[in-house]
Amino acid sequence: MARDQRDLQRLADELAALTPDERTRVLADVQRRSRFRPLPKGFKPPVLKDSRGEWIGGNLRREDIYGDDGR
């Protein structure tokens, strides 16, 4: 992680020194990594519940979700 302007300048110099193909691969890797950020510490996914804490999202039986098409 860049901590100050000198770090950013060094990274920019290194990126500029790459060949166009290497630069493309590096930027593609940066793009890929930015899509998969780790979840924050203590993250809990939202759950659809009513005020009593009961699931209200419908029946989760396989037959009810997929129907009777043999899945």
C-alpha positions in Angstrom: 0.0 0.0 0.0 1.3 3.4 -0.9 1.9 5.4 2.3 3.0 8.7 0.8 3.7 10.6 -2.4 7.1 9.1 -2.8 5.6 5.6 -2.8 3.1 6.6 -5.4 5.8 8.1 -7.6 7.9 5.0 -7.3 4.9 2.8 -8.3 4.2 5.1 -11.3 7.8 4.9 -12.4 7.8 1.1 -12.2 4.5 0.9 -14.1 5.8 3.3 -16.8 8.9 1.1 -17.2 6.9 -1.9 -18.1 6.2 -3.0 -21.7 2.7 -2.4 -22.9 1.9 -6.2 -22.6 3.3 -6.3 -19.0 1.4 -3.2 -18.1 -1.9 -4.7 -19.5 -1.3 -7.9 -17.4 -0.6 -5.8 -14.2 -3.7 -3.6 -14.7 -5.8 -6.7 -15.4 -4.6 -8.3 -12.2 -5.3 -5.1 -10.2 -8.9 -5.1 -11.7 -9.4 -8.7 -10.8 -8.2 -8.2 -7.2 -10.4 -5.2 -6.6 -13.5 -7.3 -7.3 -12.7 -9.8 -4.6 -12.2 -7.9 -1.4 -12.2 -9.8 1.9 -15.3 -9.3 4.0 -14.9 -6.9 6.9 -14.2 -8.4 10.3 -17.4 -9.4 12.1 -19.5 -9.2 8.8 -22.8 -11.0 9.0 -24.9 -11.3 5.9 -28.4 -9.8 6.1 -31.1 -12.4 6.9 -34.8 -11.9 6.1 -36.5 -12.2 9.4 -39.6 -10.8 11.1 -39.7 -9.0 14.4 -39.8 -12.4 16.2 -36.6 -13.4 14.5 -38.3 -16.0 12.3 -37.4 -16.6 8.6 -40.0 -15.0 6.3 -38.3 -15.6 3.0 -40.5 -18.5 2.0 -40.1 -22.3 2.1 -36.5 -23.5 1.4 -37.4 -27.1 0.6 -35.7 -28.3 -2.6 -39.0 -29.4 -4.2 -40.5 -25.9 -3.6 -37.5 -24.1 -4.9 -36.8 -26.2 -8.1 -40.2 -27.8 -8.6 -40.5 -31.4 -9.7 -38.2 -31.4 -12.7 -35.7 -34.0 -11.3 -33.0 -31.7 -10.0 
